[in-house]
């Protein structure tokens, strides 16, 4: 896991950058704040190494001439179009019942944002200190947004390893309605020759892959399925449409889309 990183900023945002630096330090990531004349496209091209930056829009992850942040505000248009009837994830996660839901594979938090908008009370888990801090900044900005604030209030961010958190919930007999899993690297599954690799991964995913390398640091979430089944009435797994089952465990039900599907596992002994 990355333990040291440069943090670029302009003079007017240095105080904000120092605040982010202190937060990251408390989470085990040392940052060296460097004040530059201008954070623009040319600067990012000339400084291609993986780094962070802070500007008027908050904290960014940057590399190879690109920069990204979870940017929950950009999801507003999608949320305004979404409904319980139109979104497959709403049916899979039974969002009409306004469940208490654990998103154990946070990513950029966009699915959590959608599920909270459609009624869920979401606990969002993330173990990587940099990604968690990016999510935390997006959540704080959403809390100040007239449209998103009500949604953000239904999302609780927890800085924790998902496996550790689920084990703790089981030990304390804390049951949830739904646990949602969307493994980061499903393309590493075996027997997926039918799944074509995209020629160009989205910018956000390119940078996430640099931050979260596959070699031993990130898993496919196989172990999370068993843990989730101990604490939730319903476990929902998002998969590419032709991917193998998570942990080779066949679900009780599926919702199929053009590009992805949702596999559901029901724990009848936990139903009350």
N, C-alpha and C positions, 0 to 999 in steps of 0.2 A: 504494500500500500504506500502511496506517495506520502512522504513525511516532511518534505521541504519543497517550497515552490516560490517563484517570484510573483509579486503582486504589483502590477503597474497602475499608476493613476496620474492624473493631472493635479497641479498645485491646489486648485480650488476644492478638490475632493480628497485631499490627503488625510484630513481628520476622519472622514468616513472610512478610508482605506485602513487607517490605523485601528479603528474599531473592529473591522472585519479581521484584521491580523490578530488582534487579541483574542477574539472568539475562536479562530482557527487554532491558535496556540493552545487554548484550553482543551481543544479536542485532539491534540497530538500532531498538528501540522504547523511547522514553522514557516513563516513567510517573510521574505525580504521585500519591504515596500520600496519601490523605485518611482520617483516622480519624473515624468517625461513631459516634453513640451506639448505634444498633441497625440491623443489616442485616436488614430484614424486608420483607414484601410491600409495605407502605406506602412504605417508602423507595425501593424499585425503581420503584414507580408514579410517585413524585414526582421521580425522576431518570431520565428515559427515554432519555437519550443513550447511545450505545454506550460501554461502559466495562468494566472488570474489577473483580472483587471477590475477597476472600480470607476464608474462614471456616474452621470446624473441618473441613470436608470438602474443603478445598483451593482451587484456583483456578477461577473462573467467568468466563464471558463474559455480559454482561447488557445489556439494552436493552428499552425499551417495556414495562416491568413484568415482564419475563421474565429468567430466567437459565438457563444451560446449561453443561455440561461433558461430555466424552466418557463419563464414568461407566461404566467397564468392569465395575465390581462389579454393576451392574444387569443385565448380560448373563449373569450366572452361571446363572440359571434356564434361559435359552435353550441355553446350552452343555451343561447336564446332560441336556437332551432330545435334543441333536443326535447324529447318527451318520453314518458314511460312507454308509450306505444311504439315510438320510432326507433328506440335504442335497444339493440339485442342484449347489451350488458344489463339493461334494466330488468329484462325478463329473467336472465340467468341468475342475477343476484337478488331477485325478488324485491326490487327497490320500492315498489308500491307499498310495502309494509314498513317502510322507513327503518331498516334494520341497523343494528350496531354492527359495524363492519370493520375488519382489520385488513388493510392492504399491506401485505407482507413483502411486496416487491415494488418499492415506490417508483423507481425510474424517475421521470420528470414530474410525476404527480398529476398528469393530465386525466388519467382514468379516475383517480380519487376525486378530482375536482368535479368531473361529470357525475360521479355517483353521489357526491354530497349535494350537488345541484338538484338531483332527482330524488333527494330525500334521505339518503343514508347519513348516519353519524359515523365518520370515518376516523380510524386510528391509522396513521400513515407511518410505517416503519422504514428507517434507513440507517445503515451501519457505517457508510463511508462518510468521514467528516466533511470532506469538501462538497460532496453532493448534498448532504444534509444541510450544510450552510447555505448552499444555493437555493434549496427548497424553502428553508426558513426565511430567506430574504423575499422570495416570491410570495410566501404566505403573508408576511408582514405588509407587503405592498398591496396584496389583495384585500387585506383588512381595511385599507384606507380607500378602497375603490367603492363608489356608491352601489354598483351592481354586484360586485363579487363579495362584499363584506359579509352578507348573510350566508353565503356559501362557505367562505373561509372559516366562519365561526363553527361550522359543523365538522371541521378537520382539525384533529390533534396530531401534531408531529412528535414522534418519539425517536430519539437517537439511540438505536439499539440494533444489535444483530437479531434478525427475525427468528432464527432458531432459538436463541436464548429467551427471547420475549415469549414465544409460544410455549416453551417448556415452563416458564414461570407462571403463565396463565393456567396451565394444566395443574401445576402443583397447588396453586391457590384456588382451584376450582372456579375460575372466572370464565364463563362460557360466553361466546359471541354468536350472533345469528349467522354471520357469513365471514369466511376468510377468503380473500381474493389473491390469486397468484398469477403473475405474468412474468415468467422467467426471462432474464436479460438476454441470454444467448441461446434461443431455441434452435438456431441453425446448426449447433454442434451435435444435435441428436443424431443417433445412428439411424440407418434405414430411411433416410430422407432424400434419396436421389431424385425424387419427383419434385422436390422444392428447388426452384431456381434461385440462385444467388442474385441479388440486385446488383446491377452494374454500378450504381451510385447510391450509397447509403445516405440517408438524410444527414444534413450537417450536424444536427443535434446528436444523432447516434454515432457519427464518426468521432466526435469529441468525447462522448461517453465511453466509447470503446478504448480510446487512448487513456482515459482516467481509470477505467475498470478493465484491465487486461484479462483475457480469458485463462491465462496459464496459471491455474490453481487458485486464483484469487476470487473468481466468481464461479458459482456452481449453477447447475441447471434448475435447482429448486426441488430435485427429487426428494431430498430429505424433509423438505417443508411440507409436502403433502401429508405424510403420516402424522407429523406434529399438528398440522392444522385440523386433521380429522378428530383429534382428541379434544379440541376446544370449540368447535363450531358445528352447528346443525347442518350447514351447507358450506362446502368448499367449491369454489369456482376457479377454474384454471383457463386462462386465455392462451390459445395456441395458434400457430399458423395452420391454415386449413388442412394441410396434408401431413402435419407433424405426427410423430408417434405419441402415444399417451405418456403423460408425466409419470415417472417411476414405473412405466409399463403396466399401469393400473387402469383398467377399463372403467369409464365413468358410468353412472346410472342414467345420465341424460346428456344430450348435446344440443346446442344451438349452432347452426351452420350459417356462415356468411360467405361472401365471395373470396375474401382474403384470409379470414381468421374464423375460429370457432371458439365456443365456450363449453368446456367439459364440466359437468356438475357431479359432485359426490355428496350424497345425503346420509346423515348419521341419525338413523331413526331412534337409536337408544338415547340420543341427547334431546330429542324433541320433547317439548313440554306443553 
